[in-house]
Amino acid sequence: MHLLPNFFFRSASAKSTRLMHYNVQENRKQQAYVAVRFPEQVVHFFGGVIHNTMWYLNQLAGEFLLSRVDFVSERKLAGCGRVALSIFLMLCFSVGRNGATEPTVTDPALVDMGRRTEELQQLRFGMFICWSFSTFSGMEWTRDIESVDFFQASGCDTDQWCRTAKESGMGYILFLTKHHDGFCLWDTQTTDRKVTESPLGIDVLAQLRESCDKYGIKLALYFSEGEWRWPGPRQQNGGGLKPEMKKSQLKELLTQYGPIQYIWFDHAIGTGGLPHDETTAWCKQLQPECFIGFNHGDQASADIRLGERGRPGPLDDQTAAGPHMRDAPGSKYRLAEFTYPIQPSRPKGAKWFYSHPDNDDVCLSAEKIYADYLGAEKYGNIYSLDIGPMPDGQLRPIDVATLLKVGQYVRGEIKPPPLPISQGQSSSASSVWQLNQNYGPRAAFDGDPSTRWGAEEDSRSGWLAVDLGQPITIDHAVIDEGDWDRVRRFELQFLQHDQWKTVSGGTTLGPNKELKFEPVQSQHFRLNILEAKDVPTIHEFTLW
């Protein structure tokens, strides 16, 4: 069987991302389909020839879709001529954008799911880019915006995004194509509510695709299933119904922007009128190797378990998917993803998008991020760290600096500091908020400042304890209450001869309260909150 493939190339149009499709058939009954992307930087000795030839073909073809061209058949080739032509075609077209072919199976039944799962797991760590109306509103959800001029981006540096991802040890970018407001970050033909009609005037997704290929980064897509502006009976949180438009948009995304590793469907405002099983089937029809996941709702057809504000964990631990996943696990799950923002929660601004100038220097530590990278590696997860570009289309300097340090940890260029002795240890508490284990005691010992323990409703006191597994000498603790400012009197205690003894104490806590004391040895320690003005809640309790 000849490796005479389907070739896909982008058109030269700045705003359009049409594809020209050259189909070569081996014979009328059996055809071999292999999709490859033309390289931006090809092998040196063939680079000029291929580039100029394909540019010329691009100009001749324009926007026309060339299909099913009987390019060559085995019977028309003989001897050395056939061999020479085959070698030429292989040299020209079998090299992908990053120097390797990327086969795409056209029949969902023929997808090697084991291979695809391993490929996704090898990506391990990625950057979740959220950049849309909410970048400019300072709110997580931005409703009632009529004009696309609201998107006042002054630039779009997708090369910086991809370069930073590459240098940080990341394998992919997960890109927000459309949020619940319906503003599309690609040059869709389904609506004028799109970035190419905004003052920025460029197809951001097309530019990102090129940058991803340039830096050897894979691409995945976020897509809101519904929109507030769509008609029909209201679904959850006001989402409307327009299933055919949903299908049309997905078709554009899956046929005009090259291979997509997976789609992160946001179910927050409903399905848009196309149920999850039909959504999955439609996507698989367009790109069979693309994995599909839903952050909540029906999970029966999902390949990947998404984890909005989740954590590293085994695939059979549904709690690792975070507080929004309250649905039964899907039987087709192949691997788990988790995501959360690089910016810890703050009173002002959004969290998943660029937030507020007051938060420009607020960022999770490189050590926290690297610890979750190791957790993802341990459990075979993929870890999508959310980064919100600024209005000028660049990543915040503090995010870049933090991620580059993570990259040094990943490559072993520097060694991370030791973890707190208490991190990941067995824990308990006096009570838990609404019996929701996402607010259980483990949240205070997970190394994640975005999670927290909360005591039961209406409580004004409570305790939080940790079992270190064996007696260990401790000489200081750090307690992070965040900005809640609720604690008014507390004690730090250790267990000795079945009695709790106080080693330190005080009145208020606030962010990252450090307590130093004479060394004590014990297996059990607890924070005993004696008085609070509201329900006690603690982000992190660490012992050193």
Protein Blocks (a to p, Z undefined) as FASTA:
>chain_A
ZZddcdddddfbfkbccdcdddddfblmbccdddddddfbdcfklmmmmmmmmmmmmmmn
mmaccehiafbafklpgcjllmmmmmmmmmmmmpcfkopacdddfbfklpcfklmmmmmm
mnopacdddddfklmnopabdghifblklmmcfbdcfklmmmmmmmnopabdcddfbdfk
opacbdcfkbcbbfklmmnopafklmmmmmmmmnopacdddddfbdfkbgcjddeehiac
dfklmmmmmmmmmmmnopafbacddfknognopafklmmmmmmmmmmmlccddfbdjfkl
pmbdcdehiacddfklmklnojklmcdcdfkbfbdcddddfbdcdfedcfklcfbfklmm
gccdfklmmmmmmmmmmnopacdddddddfkopacfklmmmmmmmmmmmnopaccddddf
kgopacddfbdehhiaklgmklmmnopakbccdddehiabdcddddehiacddfbdcdde
bjnomafbdcddddeehiacdfbdcfbebeoiacdddddddfbdcdddfbdfbdcddfbd
cdZZ
